Amino acid sequence: MPYRRLPNTDTARIKAMKTALEKGKELPPNKLAFSSKTIVRLQKFLPMFDHNFQLYRQALASQNKKGKDYNETLRKARIYLTHFIRIMNMAIFRGDLPGETRAFYGLATDESTVPSISTENELMSWGRRIIEGEEFRIKKGGSPITNPTIAVVKVRFENFIEAWNYHNTLAKRTFDYTEKNNNLRKEADELILQVWNEVENYHNALPEELRKPLSEEYGIIYFYRKGELEKANASEAQAQTWSESV
């Protein structure tokens, strides 16, 4: 005996519901294998589920597309900030600036290593410290560090902040659609199961070779166990002959 299996993707769920709904439009209620109440549920639920799924796909595609731009903006901001700190440390090493210069940026005066900016939060924190520290140092009469200047670093940093905000907006939008889809998916599975149960009950009195192909017309998916395929092919041929005679 073949066994049925509910759809396991949203695309397959939509296809199953559309197939059942199309069957409901083709046949009068007295010849339909599931109830009018179930048709009403399909007509109400399917457009909502399909619409939310399309919105989710669009949001995810937009997030993935913009993700490359965001990663590049993040990389550039990290590079410029790192180079600025290294140039400052080189100036101290040459004796052009005193070691106390590091204090303006919140760095230890006797430590020449670049602080960790591997995460976005670290980049934000150190970016603000370095920019504010350099601007304050210049106001105090200090000579600007160049190649890169703090103005160039600031532009890269602000580009990153803007991209980060937009990236988070897209991520939240995708997450919201995902959460809504998770909730709708439960109802979709319940509705598909209801349709399939009604269809199989309607065809229950028919022999298997007739019951299966007729049920499949409503979107039910059957799978064969090992060794059943040859028998199924013969049954389908017999069912085709019966359908053409009806």
C-alpha positions, 0 to 999 in steps of 0.5 A: 500500500502506498503511503501519503506524506504531507508537504514539507516545504511552503512551496509544496504546501501552496501547491497542494492547497492550490490543486485542491482549490482548483478542483473545487472550482471545476466541480459542483459541490455534489461531485466534490470530494471535500466539503463546501466548508473546507473550500471556504477555508481554502479560499480565505487562508491560501491567499494570506499564506501565499502572500506572506510567503512571497513577502518572506522570500522578497525580504530574504532576497533583499537581505542576501543581496544587500548583505554583500554591500554591508560586509564590504562597508564593514570591512572598509570601516575596520581597515581604516580604523585599524590603519589609523591606530597603527599610524598613530602608534608608529608616530609614537614609536618614531618619537613624533608623538608622546605615548600619552597620546593614546590616552585621548583614544581610551588606549593604554599609554604603554600598549601599542597593540590594536584593540580587538574590533572583530565584532560589530559592537567592538567596531562601534565602540572603538570607532566612536572613541577614536574619532572623538579622541582625535577630534578632541586632541586636535582642538587641544592643539595637536597635529592631525594624524594623516594617511588616513586622516580622522575625517576619512576614518569618520566617513567610513565609520558613518557609512558602516553605521548607516549600513548596519542600521539598514542591515538590521532593519532588513534582518528584522523584517525577514525575522517577522515574516519568518515568525508569521509564516511559522504560525501560518504553517501550522494552520496550513498543515491542518487544512491540508490534512483536513482536505486529504482526509475528506478526499480519502474518506469520499473515495474510501469505497473504491478499490485502490487502483481507482482510489489513488489516482482520483485522490491524487487529482486533489493534490494528495502525494503518495509514496511507494515502498520498495517493491510496490512500483511495478504493481502501481504502474499496472494499477494506474493503467487500469485506472486510466482506462476506467476514467476514460470510460466514465 
